[in-house]
């Protein structure tokens, strides 16, 4: 019975980990903004993440996938 519990817990943990978007951009060489690493998981919506990346790029940053 313990083994079933541990296997279930393990599978549940794997399930939650796979939900992570894991989409990050590293923005460097900015004119006025500080260099930053932006991850989609840190934003409430994907559109907010994309908007912030656009703001960084408009400041002259070079943003690449991390």
N, CA, C, O and CB atoms as a CASP TS submission, in Angstrom:
PFRMAT TS
TARGET T0000
AUTHOR 0000-0000-0000
METHOD Language model
MODEL 1
PARENT N/A
ATOM      1  N   UNK     1       0.827  -1.193   0.000  1.00  0.00           N
ATOM      2  CA  UNK     1       0.000   0.000   0.000  1.00  0.00           C
ATOM      3  C   UNK     1       0.874   1.262   0.000  1.00  0.00           C
ATOM      4  O   UNK     1       0.545   2.238  -0.674  1.00  0.00           O
ATOM      5  CB  UNK     1      -0.942  -0.005   1.216  1.00  0.00           C
ATOM      6  N   UNK     2       1.981   1.250   0.747  1.00  0.00           N
ATOM      7  CA  UNK     2       2.882   2.398   0.763  1.00  0.00           C
ATOM      8  C   UNK     2       3.459   2.652  -0.619  1.00  0.00           C
ATOM      9  O   UNK     2       3.597   3.796  -1.052  1.00  0.00           O
ATOM     10  CB  UNK     2       4.009   2.183   1.774  1.00  0.00           C
ATOM     11  N   UNK     3       3.798   1.554  -1.312  1.00  0.00           N
ATOM     12  CA  UNK     3       4.397   1.712  -2.638  1.00  0.00           C
ATOM     13  C   UNK     3       3.442   2.402  -3.604  1.00  0.00           C
ATOM     14  O   UNK     3       3.871   3.227  -4.411  1.00  0.00           O
ATOM     15  CB  UNK     3       4.809   0.352  -3.199  1.00  0.00           C
ATOM     16  N   UNK     4       2.169   2.083  -3.534  1.00  0.00           N
ATOM     17  CA  UNK     4       1.182   2.713  -4.402  1.00  0.00           C
ATOM     18  C   UNK     4       1.101   4.210  -4.098  1.00  0.00           C
ATOM     19  O   UNK     4       1.007   5.032  -5.010  1.00  0.00           O
ATOM     20  CB  UNK     4      -0.203   2.047  -4.229  1.00  0.00           C
ATOM     21  N   UNK     5       1.138   4.549  -2.828  1.00  0.00           N
ATOM     22  CA  UNK     5       1.111   5.959  -2.425  1.00  0.00           C
ATOM     23  C   UNK     5       2.330   6.694  -2.984  1.00  0.00           C
ATOM     24  O   UNK     5       2.188   7.784  -3.537  1.00  0.00           O
ATOM     25  CB  UNK     5       1.069   6.084  -0.882  1.00  0.00           C
ATOM     26  N   UNK     6       3.508   6.122  -2.850  1.00  0.00           N
ATOM     27  CA  UNK     6       4.730   6.772  -3.322  1.00  0.00           C
ATOM     28  C   UNK     6       4.753   6.888  -4.848  1.00  0.00           C
ATOM     29  O   UNK     6       5.196   7.902  -5.388  1.00  0.00           O
ATOM     30  CB  UNK     6       5.959   5.998  -2.839  1.00  0.00           C
ATOM     31  N   UNK     7       4.283   5.868  -5.532  1.00  0.00           N
ATOM     32  CA  UNK     7       4.223   5.927  -6.989  1.00  0.00           C
ATOM     33  C   UNK     7       3.235   7.012  -7.419  1.00  0.00           C
ATOM     34  O   UNK     7       3.522   7.769  -8.347  1.00  0.00           O
ATOM     35  CB  UNK     7       3.816   4.550  -7.581  1.00  0.00           C
ATOM     36  N   UNK     8       2.096   7.100  -6.771  1.00  0.00           N
ATOM     37  CA  UNK     8       1.113   8.137  -7.076  1.00  0.00           C
ATOM     38  C   UNK     8       1.672   9.523  -6.832  1.00  0.00           C
ATOM     39  O   UNK     8       1.475  10.426  -7.646  1.00  0.00           O
ATOM     40  CB  UNK     8      -0.142   7.935  -6.250  1.00  0.00           C
ATOM     41  N   UNK     9       2.359   9.699  -5.731  1.00  0.00           N
ATOM     42  CA  UNK     9       2.974  10.987  -5.407  1.00  0.00           C
ATOM     43  C   UNK     9       4.026  11.360  -6.449  1.00  0.00           C
ATOM     44  O   UNK     9       4.106  12.513  -6.874  1.00  0.00           O
ATOM     45  CB  UNK     9       3.608  10.945  -4.004  1.00  0.00           C
ATOM     46  N   UNK    10       4.823  10.390  -6.852  1.00  0.00           N
ATOM     47  CA  UNK    10       5.846  10.620  -7.867  1.00  0.00           C
ATOM     48  C   UNK    10       5.207  11.046  -9.188  1.00  0.00           C
ATOM     49  O   UNK    10       5.666  12.003  -9.812  1.00  0.00           O
ATOM     50  CB  UNK    10       6.699   9.355  -8.069  1.00  0.00           C
ATOM     51  N   UNK    11       4.164  10.354  -9.621  1.00  0.00           N
ATOM     52  CA  UNK    11       3.507  10.690 -10.877  1.00  0.00           C
ATOM     53  C   UNK    11       2.833  12.058 -10.812  1.00  0.00           C
ATOM     54  O   UNK    11       2.835  12.796 -11.797  1.00  0.00           O
ATOM     55  CB  UNK    11       2.483   9.623 -11.235  1.00  0.00           C
ATOM     56  N   UNK    12       2.270  12.392  -9.684  1.00  0.00           N
ATOM     57  CA  UNK    12       1.662  13.704  -9.502  1.00  0.00           C
ATOM     58  C   UNK    12       2.714  14.806  -9.604  1.00  0.00           C
ATOM     59  O   UNK    12       2.478  15.839 -10.231  1.00  0.00           O
ATOM     60  CB  UNK    12       0.942  13.778  -8.148  1.00  0.00           C
ATOM     61  N   UNK    13       3.859  14.591  -8.995  1.00  0.00           N
ATOM     62  CA  UNK    13       4.959  15.560  -9.054  1.00  0.00           C
ATOM     63  C   UNK    13       5.431  15.747 -10.489  1.00  0.00           C
ATOM     64  O   UNK    13       5.643  16.877 -10.929  1.00  0.00           O
ATOM     65  CB  UNK    13       6.134  15.106  -8.164  1.00  0.00           C
ATOM     66  N   UNK    14       5.596  14.663 -11.215  1.00  0.00           N
ATOM     67  CA  UNK    14       6.008  14.742 -12.618  1.00  0.00           C
ATOM     68  C   UNK    14       4.959  15.507 -13.430  1.00  0.00           C
ATOM     69  O   UNK    14       5.305  16.300 -14.305  1.00  0.00           O
ATOM     70  CB  UNK    14       6.221  13.322 -13.208  1.00  0.00           C
ATOM     71  N   UNK    15       3.700  15.271 -13.143  1.00  0.00           N
ATOM     72  CA  UNK    15       2.620  15.968 -13.843  1.00  0.00           C
ATOM     73  C   UNK    15       2.677  17.460 -13.642  1.00  0.00           C
ATOM     74  O   UNK    15       2.515  18.215 -14.600  1.00  0.00           O
ATOM     75  CB  UNK    15       1.286  15.453 -13.388  1.00  0.00           C
ATOM     76  N   UNK    16       2.905  17.912 -12.411  1.00  0.00           N
ATOM     77  CA  UNK    16       2.986  19.348 -12.146  1.00  0.00           C
ATOM     78  C   UNK    16       4.216  19.956 -12.788  1.00  0.00           C
ATOM     79  O   UNK    16       4.158  21.087 -13.269  1.00  0.00           O
ATOM     80  CB  UNK    16       2.998  19.614 -10.649  1.00  0.00           C
ATOM     81  N   UNK    17       5.310  19.247 -12.808  1.00  0.00           N
ATOM     82  CA  UNK    17       6.535  19.767 -13.403  1.00  0.00           C
ATOM     83  C   UNK    17       6.381  19.926 -14.906  1.00  0.00           C
ATOM     84  O   UNK    17       6.957  20.846 -15.488  1.00  0.00           O
ATOM     85  CB  UNK    17       7.714  18.851 -13.089  1.00  0.00           C
ATOM     86  N   UNK    18       5.622  19.055 -15.541  1.00  0.00           N
ATOM     87  CA  UNK    18       5.451  19.133 -16.988  1.00  0.00           C
ATOM     88  C   UNK    18       4.547  20.291 -17.392  1.00  0.00           C
ATOM     89  O   UNK    18       4.522  20.663 -18.565  1.00  0.00           O
ATOM     90  CB  UNK    18       4.885  17.829 -17.518  1.00  0.00           C
ATOM     91  N   UNK    19       3.807  20.868 -16.458  1.00  0.00           N
ATOM     92  CA  UNK    19       2.942  22.003 -16.762  1.00  0.00           C
ATOM     93  C   UNK    19       3.721  23.299 -16.908  1.00  0.00           C
ATOM     94  O   UNK    19       3.186  24.284 -17.416  1.00  0.00           O
ATOM     95  CB  UNK    19       1.897  22.158 -15.686  1.00  0.00           C
ATOM     96  N   UNK    20       4.957  23.317 -16.478  1.00  0.00           N
ATOM     97  CA  UNK    20       5.768  24.520 -16.559  1.00  0.00           C
ATOM     98  C   UNK    20       6.016  24.900 -18.012  1.00  0.00           C
ATOM     99  O   UNK    20       6.354  24.044 -18.829  1.00  0.00           O
ATOM    100  CB  UNK    20       7.096  24.323 -15.826  1.00  0.00           C
ATOM    101  N   UNK    21       5.850  26.179 -18.340  1.00  0.00           N
ATOM    102  CA  UNK    21       6.045  26.639 -19.706  1.00  0.00           C
ATOM    103  C   UNK    21       7.519  26.663 -20.071  1.00  0.00           C
ATOM    104  O   UNK    21       7.879  26.391 -21.216  1.00  0.00           O
ATOM    105  CB  UNK    21       5.438  28.019 -19.893  1.00  0.00           C
ATOM    106  N   UNK    22       8.369  26.984 -19.116  1.00  0.00           N
ATOM    107  CA  UNK    22       9.816  26.983 -19.297  1.00  0.00           C
ATOM    108  C   UNK    22      10.249  27.757 -20.534  1.00  0.00           C
ATOM    109  O   UNK    22      11.123  27.310 -21.277  1.00  0.00           O
ATOM    110  CB  UNK    22      10.321  25.566 -19.385  1.00  0.00           C
ATOM    111  N   UNK    23       9.640  28.913 -20.754  1.00  0.00           N
ATOM    112  CA  UNK    23       9.976  29.764 -21.877  1.00  0.00           C
ATOM    113  C   UNK    23      10.630  31.014 -21.314  1.00  0.00           C
ATOM    114  O   UNK    23       9.963  31.854 -20.710  1.00  0.00           O
ATOM    115  CB  UNK    23       8.715  30.110 -22.740  1.00  0.00           C
ATOM    116  N   UNK    24      11.942  31.135 -21.514  1.00  0.00           N
ATOM    117  CA  UNK    24      12.671  32.279 -20.969  1.00  0.00           C
ATOM    118  C   UNK    24      13.452  32.986 -22.067  1.00  0.00           C
ATOM    119  O   UNK    24      13.923  32.361 -23.018  1.00  0.00           O
ATOM    120  CB  UNK    24      13.619  31.831 -19.845  1.00  0.00           C
ATOM    121  N   UNK    25      13.580  34.297 -21.920  1.00  0.00           N
ATOM    122  CA  UNK    25      14.379  35.129 -22.818  1.00  0.00           C
ATOM    123  C   UNK    25      15.414  35.864 -21.979  1.00  0.00           C
ATOM    124  O   UNK    25      15.099  36.422 -20.928  1.00  0.00           O
ATOM    125  CB  UNK    25      13.481  36.137 -23.622  1.00  0.00           C
ATOM    126  N   UNK    26      16.641  35.856 -22.454  1.00  0.00           N
ATOM    127  CA  UNK    26      17.696  36.613 -21.795  1.00  0.00           C
ATOM    128  C   UNK    26      17.949  37.858 -22.621  1.00  0.00           C
ATOM    129  O   UNK    26      18.347  37.777 -23.783  1.00  0.00           O
ATOM    130  CB  UNK    26      19.000  35.766 -21.628  1.00  0.00           C
ATOM    131  N   UNK    27      17.712  39.019 -22.005  1.00  0.00           N
ATOM    132  CA  UNK    27      17.833  40.296 -22.700  1.00  0.00           C
ATOM    133  C   UNK    27      19.081  41.025 -22.206  1.00  0.00           C
ATOM    134  O   UNK    27      19.227  41.288 -21.012  1.00  0.00           O
ATOM    135  CB  UNK    27      16.564  41.167 -22.485  1.00  0.00           C
ATOM    136  N   UNK    28      19.976  41.346 -23.136  1.00  0.00           N
ATOM    137  CA  UNK    28      21.242  42.002 -22.794  1.00  0.00           C
ATOM    138  C   UNK    28      21.496  43.173 -23.740  1.00  0.00           C
ATOM    139  O   UNK    28      20.764  43.373 -24.710  1.00  0.00           O
ATOM    140  CB  UNK    28      22.419  40.992 -22.855  1.00  0.00           C
ATOM    141  N   UNK    29      22.532  43.935 -23.447  1.00  0.00           N
ATOM    142  CA  UNK    29      22.973  45.077 -24.267  1.00  0.00           C
ATOM    143  C   UNK    29      21.896  46.147 -24.410  1.00  0.00           C
ATOM    144  O   UNK    29      21.743  46.743 -25.476  1.00  0.00           O
ATOM    145  CB  UNK    29      23.390  44.595 -25.649  1.00  0.00           C
ATOM    146  N   UNK    30      21.151  46.387 -23.337  1.00  0.00           N
ATOM    147  CA  UNK    30      20.084  47.389 -23.351  1.00  0.00           C
ATOM    148  C   UNK    30      20.668  48.799 -23.265  1.00  0.00           C
ATOM    149  O   UNK    30      21.758  48.998 -22.728  1.00  0.00           O
ATOM    150  CB  UNK    30      19.101  47.148 -22.189  1.00  0.00           C
ATOM    151  N   UNK    31      19.929  49.774 -23.802  1.00  0.00           N
ATOM    152  CA  UNK    31      20.377  51.162 -23.752  1.00  0.00           C
ATOM    153  C   UNK    31      20.155  51.757 -22.361  1.00  0.00           C
ATOM    154  O   UNK    31      21.092  52.271 -21.751  1.00  0.00           O
ATOM    155  CB  UNK    31      19.644  51.998 -24.812  1.00  0.00           C
ATOM    156  N   UNK    32      18.915  51.689 -21.856  1.00  0.00           N
ATOM    157  CA  UNK    32      18.610  52.325 -20.573  1.00  0.00           C
ATOM    158  C   UNK    32      18.162  51.335 -19.505  1.00  0.00           C
ATOM    159  O   UNK    32      18.257  51.632 -18.314  1.00  0.00           O
ATOM    160  CB  UNK    32      17.543  53.367 -20.763  1.00  0.00           C
ATOM    161  N   UNK    33      17.682  50.179 -19.902  1.00  0.00           N
ATOM    162  CA  UNK    33      17.191  49.183 -18.940  1.00  0.00           C
ATOM    163  C   UNK    33      18.321  48.254 -18.521  1.00  0.00           C
ATOM    164  O   UNK    33      19.301  48.070 -19.243  1.00  0.00           O
ATOM    165  CB  UNK    33      16.023  48.366 -19.542  1.00  0.00           C
ATOM    166  N   UNK    34      18.160  47.678 -17.344  1.00  0.00           N
ATOM    167  CA  UNK    34      19.134  46.700 -16.863  1.00  0.00           C
ATOM    168  C   UNK    34      18.933  45.382 -17.611  1.00  0.00           C
ATOM    169  O   UNK    34      17.813  45.040 -17.990  1.00  0.00           O
ATOM    170  CB  UNK    34      19.001  46.489 -15.322  1.00  0.00           C
ATOM    171  N   UNK    35      20.023  44.651 -17.817  1.00  0.00           N
ATOM    172  CA  UNK    35      19.914  43.319 -18.417  1.00  0.00           C
ATOM    173  C   UNK    35      18.983  42.473 -17.550  1.00  0.00           C
ATOM    174  O   UNK    35      18.957  42.615 -16.327  1.00  0.00           O
ATOM    175  CB  UNK    35      21.325  42.641 -18.557  1.00  0.00           C
ATOM    176  N   UNK    36      18.218  41.590 -18.200  1.00  0.00           N
ATOM    177  CA  UNK    36      17.249  40.801 -17.446  1.00  0.00           C
ATOM    178  C   UNK    36      16.997  39.471 -18.137  1.00  0.00           C
ATOM    179  O   UNK    36      17.166  39.325 -19.347  1.00  0.00           O
ATOM    180  CB  UNK    36      15.933  41.573 -17.281  1.00  0.00           C
ATOM    181  N   UNK    37      16.589  38.517 -17.327  1.00  0.00           N
ATOM    182  CA  UNK    37      16.092  37.248 -17.837  1.00  0.00           C
ATOM    183  C   UNK    37      14.607  37.202 -17.531  1.00  0.00           C
ATOM    184  O   UNK    37      14.202  37.239 -16.369  1.00  0.00           O
ATOM    185  CB  UNK    37      16.853  36.022 -17.208  1.00  0.00           C
ATOM    186  N   UNK    38      13.797  37.121 -18.578  1.00  0.00           N
ATOM    187  CA  UNK    38      12.347  37.104 -18.437  1.00  0.00           C
ATOM    188  C   UNK    38      11.843  35.696 -18.720  1.00  0.00           C
ATOM    189  O   UNK    38      12.171  35.104 -19.749  1.00  0.00           O
ATOM    190  CB  UNK    38      11.677  38.136 -19.389  1.00  0.00           C
ATOM    191  N   UNK    39      11.039  35.163 -17.797  1.00  0.00           N
ATOM    192  CA  UNK    39      10.455  33.838 -17.977  1.00  0.00           C
ATOM    193  C   UNK    39       8.936  33.956 -17.994  1.00  0.00           C
ATOM    194  O   UNK    39       8.345  34.684 -17.197  1.00  0.00           O
ATOM    195  CB  UNK    39      10.919  32.867 -16.856  1.00  0.00           C
ATOM    196  N   UNK    40       8.323  33.233 -18.910  1.00  0.00           N
ATOM    197  CA  UNK    40       6.876  33.297 -19.072  1.00  0.00           C
ATOM    198  C   UNK    40       6.150  32.907 -17.791  1.00  0.00           C
ATOM    199  O   UNK    40       5.076  33.437 -17.507  1.00  0.00           O
ATOM    200  CB  UNK    40       6.435  32.396 -20.214  1.00  0.00           C
ATOM    201  N   UNK    41       6.717  31.992 -17.016  1.00  0.00           N
ATOM    202  CA  UNK    41       6.085  31.554 -15.772  1.00  0.00           C
ATOM    203  C   UNK    41       5.966  32.675 -14.743  1.00  0.00           C
ATOM    204  O   UNK    41       5.154  32.588 -13.822  1.00  0.00           O
ATOM    205  CB  UNK    41       6.868  30.407 -15.178  1.00  0.00           C
ATOM    206  N   UNK    42       6.772  33.731 -14.894  1.00  0.00           N
ATOM    207  CA  UNK    42       6.745  34.839 -13.937  1.00  0.00           C
ATOM    208  C   UNK    42       5.619  35.833 -14.213  1.00  0.00           C
ATOM    209  O   UNK    42       5.400  36.758 -13.430  1.00  0.00           O
ATOM    210  CB  UNK    42       8.071  35.563 -13.956  1.00  0.00           C
ATOM    211  N   UNK    43       4.907  35.646 -15.320  1.00  0.00           N
ATOM    212  CA  UNK    43       3.843  36.562 -15.705  1.00  0.00           C
ATOM    213  C   UNK    43       2.494  35.850 -15.634  1.00  0.00           C
ATOM    214  O   UNK    43       2.405  34.634 -15.805  1.00  0.00           O
ATOM    215  CB  UNK    43       4.090  37.121 -17.126  1.00  0.00           C
ATOM    216  N   UNK    44       1.450  36.632 -15.378  1.00  0.00           N
ATOM    217  CA  UNK    44       0.110  36.065 -15.256  1.00  0.00           C
ATOM    218  C   UNK    44      -0.398  35.546 -16.602  1.00  0.00           C
ATOM    219  O   UNK    44      -1.061  34.511 -16.666  1.00  0.00           O
ATOM    220  CB  UNK    44      -0.859  37.111 -14.696  1.00  0.00           C
ATOM    221  N   UNK    45      -0.082  36.275 -17.677  1.00  0.00           N
ATOM    222  CA  UNK    45      -0.551  35.898 -19.007  1.00  0.00           C
ATOM    223  C   UNK    45       0.630  35.872 -19.975  1.00  0.00           C
ATOM    224  O   UNK    45       1.618  36.584 -19.794  1.00  0.00           O
ATOM    225  CB  UNK    45      -1.649  36.878 -19.504  1.00  0.00           C
ATOM    226  N   UNK    46       0.508  35.044 -20.999  1.00  0.00           N
ATOM    227  CA  UNK    46       1.542  34.990 -22.036  1.00  0.00           C
ATOM    228  C   UNK    46       1.663  36.334 -22.733  1.00  0.00           C
ATOM    229  O   UNK    46       2.762  36.749 -23.100  1.00  0.00           O
ATOM    230  CB  UNK    46       1.228  33.886 -23.061  1.00  0.00           C
ATOM    231  N   UNK    47       0.537  37.016 -22.917  1.00  0.00           N
ATOM    232  CA  UNK    47       0.580  38.320 -23.588  1.00  0.00           C
ATOM    233  C   UNK    47       1.381  39.336 -22.772  1.00  0.00           C
ATOM    234  O   UNK    47       2.062  40.183 -23.349  1.00  0.00           O
ATOM    235  CB  UNK    47      -0.846  38.846 -23.827  1.00  0.00           C
ATOM    236  N   UNK    48       1.311  39.264 -21.446  1.00  0.00           N
ATOM    237  CA  UNK    48       2.102  40.169 -20.597  1.00  0.00           C
ATOM    238  C   UNK    48       3.595  39.891 -20.776  1.00  0.00           C
ATOM    239  O   UNK    48       4.405  40.816 -20.836  1.00  0.00           O
ATOM    240  CB  UNK    48       1.702  40.012 -19.103  1.00  0.00           C
ATOM    241  N   UNK    49       3.947  38.613 -20.861  1.00  0.00           N
ATOM    242  CA  UNK    49       5.344  38.221 -21.097  1.00  0.00           C
ATOM    243  C   UNK    49       5.814  38.778 -22.443  1.00  0.00           C
ATOM    244  O   UNK    49       6.877  39.393 -22.528  1.00  0.00           O
ATOM    245  CB  UNK    49       5.500  36.666 -21.066  1.00  0.00           C
ATOM    246  N   UNK    50       5.018  38.561 -23.490  1.00  0.00           N
ATOM    247  CA  UNK    50       5.391  39.037 -24.823  1.00  0.00           C
ATOM    248  C   UNK    50       5.499  40.553 -24.864  1.00  0.00           C
ATOM    249  O   UNK    50       6.388  41.094 -25.521  1.00  0.00           O
ATOM    250  CB  UNK    50       4.377  38.562 -25.858  1.00  0.00           C
ATOM    251  N   UNK    51       4.601  41.246 -24.167  1.00  0.00           N
ATOM    252  CA  UNK    51       4.663  42.708 -24.110  1.00  0.00           C
ATOM    253  C   UNK    51       5.954  43.180 -23.450  1.00  0.00           C
ATOM    254  O   UNK    51       6.580  44.128 -23.923  1.00  0.00           O
ATOM    255  CB  UNK    51       3.453  43.265 -23.351  1.00  0.00           C
ATOM    256  N   UNK    52       6.351  42.532 -22.371  1.00  0.00           N
ATOM    257  CA  UNK    52       7.580  42.936 -21.674  1.00  0.00           C
ATOM    258  C   UNK    52       8.811  42.666 -22.533  1.00  0.00           C
ATOM    259  O   UNK    52       9.747  43.465 -22.538  1.00  0.00           O
ATOM    260  CB  UNK    52       7.704  42.197 -20.331  1.00  0.00           C
ATOM    261  N   UNK    53       8.821  41.555 -23.255  1.00  0.00           N
ATOM    262  CA  UNK    53       9.927  41.271 -24.174  1.00  0.00           C
ATOM    263  C   UNK    53       9.980  42.358 -25.245  1.00  0.00           C
ATOM    264  O   UNK    53      11.064  42.827 -25.591  1.00  0.00           O
ATOM    265  CB  UNK    53       9.769  39.860 -24.826  1.00  0.00           C
ATOM    266  N   UNK    54       8.829  42.763 -25.773  1.00  0.00           N
ATOM    267  CA  UNK    54       8.774  43.829 -26.776  1.00  0.00           C
ATOM    268  C   UNK    54       9.305  45.149 -26.226  1.00  0.00           C
ATOM    269  O   UNK    54      10.000  45.883 -26.928  1.00  0.00           O
ATOM    270  CB  UNK    54       7.343  44.014 -27.272  1.00  0.00           C
ATOM    271  N   UNK    55       8.975  45.449 -24.968  1.00  0.00           N
ATOM    272  CA  UNK    55       9.479  46.672 -24.329  1.00  0.00           C
ATOM    273  C   UNK    55      11.001  46.627 -24.237  1.00  0.00           C
ATOM    274  O   UNK    55      11.676  47.621 -24.503  1.00  0.00           O
ATOM    275  CB  UNK    55       8.860  46.852 -22.917  1.00  0.00           C
ATOM    276  N   UNK    56      11.533  45.474 -23.863  1.00  0.00           N
ATOM    277  CA  UNK    56      12.989  45.338 -23.756  1.00  0.00           C
ATOM    278  C   UNK    56      13.648  45.507 -25.128  1.00  0.00           C
ATOM    279  O   UNK    56      14.677  46.171 -25.250  1.00  0.00           O
ATOM    280  CB  UNK    56      13.360  43.965 -23.149  1.00  0.00           C
ATOM    281  N   UNK    57      13.055  44.906 -26.149  1.00  0.00           N
ATOM    282  CA  UNK    57      13.610  45.004 -27.503  1.00  0.00           C
ATOM    283  C   UNK    57      13.540  46.447 -28.002  1.00  0.00           C
ATOM    284  O   UNK    57      14.467  46.919 -28.660  1.00  0.00           O
ATOM    285  CB  UNK    57      12.854  44.063 -28.473  1.00  0.00           C
ATOM    286  N   UNK    58      12.451  47.147 -27.693  1.00  0.00           N
ATOM    287  CA  UNK    58      12.314  48.538 -28.131  1.00  0.00           C
ATOM    288  C   UNK    58      13.333  49.439 -27.449  1.00  0.00           C
ATOM    289  O   UNK    58      13.617  50.531 -27.942  1.00  0.00           O
ATOM    290  CB  UNK    58      10.902  49.046 -27.849  1.00  0.00           C
ATOM    291  N   UNK    59      13.888  48.998 -26.320  1.00  0.00           N
ATOM    292  CA  UNK    59      14.931  49.742 -25.625  1.00  0.00           C
ATOM    293  C   UNK    59      16.310  49.430 -26.210  1.00  0.00           C
ATOM    294  O   UNK    59      17.318  49.966 -25.751  1.00  0.00           O
ATOM    295  CB  UNK    59      14.905  49.420 -24.127  1.00  0.00           C
ATOM    296  N   UNK    60      16.347  48.582 -27.198  1.00  0.00           N
ATOM    297  CA  UNK    60      17.622  48.253 -27.841  1.00  0.00           C
ATOM    298  C   UNK    60      18.242  46.967 -27.323  1.00  0.00           C
ATOM    299  O   UNK    60      19.365  46.623 -27.692  1.00  0.00           O
ATOM    300  CB  UNK    60      18.592  49.379 -27.650  1.00  0.00           C
ATOM    301  N   UNK    61      17.515  46.255 -26.469  1.00  0.00           N
ATOM    302  CA  UNK    61      18.054  44.995 -25.919  1.00  0.00           C
ATOM    303  C   UNK    61      18.074  43.912 -27.002  1.00  0.00           C
ATOM    304  O   UNK    61      17.281  43.925 -27.943  1.00  0.00           O
ATOM    305  CB  UNK    61      17.209  44.517 -24.696  1.00  0.00           C
ATOM    306  N   UNK    62      18.995  42.992 -26.834  1.00  0.00           N
ATOM    307  CA  UNK    62      19.032  41.804 -27.654  1.00  0.00           C
ATOM    308  C   UNK    62      18.483  40.674 -26.789  1.00  0.00           C
ATOM    309  O   UNK    62      19.096  40.301 -25.789  1.00  0.00           O
ATOM    310  CB  UNK    62      20.490  41.497 -28.183  1.00  0.00           C
ATOM    311  N   UNK    63      17.324  40.127 -27.175  1.00  0.00           N
ATOM    312  CA  UNK    63      16.675  39.074 -26.391  1.00  0.00           C
ATOM    313  C   UNK    63      16.755  37.755 -27.146  1.00  0.00           C
ATOM    314  O   UNK    63      16.309  37.650 -28.289  1.00  0.00           O
ATOM    315  CB  UNK    63      15.196  39.437 -26.086  1.00  0.00           C
ATOM    316  N   UNK    64      17.330  36.752 -26.493  1.00  0.00           N
ATOM    317  CA  UNK    64      17.469  35.432 -27.099  1.00  0.00           C
ATOM    318  C   UNK    64      16.890  34.390 -26.154  1.00  0.00           C
ATOM    319  O   UNK    64      16.839  34.590 -24.940  1.00  0.00           O
ATOM    320  CB  UNK    64      18.956  35.119 -27.425  1.00  0.00           C
ATOM    321  N   UNK    65      16.453  33.267 -26.732  1.00  0.00           N
ATOM    322  CA  UNK    65      15.935  32.169 -25.921  1.00  0.00           C
ATOM    323  C   UNK    65      17.009  31.655 -24.982  1.00  0.00           C
ATOM    324  O   UNK    65      18.181  31.549 -25.342  1.00  0.00           O
ATOM    325  CB  UNK    65      15.418  31.032 -26.810  1.00  0.00           C
ATOM    326  N   UNK    66      16.587  31.344 -23.786  1.00  0.00           N
ATOM    327  CA  UNK    66      17.538  30.816 -22.806  1.00  0.00           C
ATOM    328  C   UNK    66      17.219  29.372 -22.538  1.00  0.00           C
ATOM    329  O   UNK    66      17.899  28.728 -21.740  1.00  0.00           O
ATOM    330  CB  UNK    66      17.509  31.628 -21.496  1.00  0.00           C
TER
END
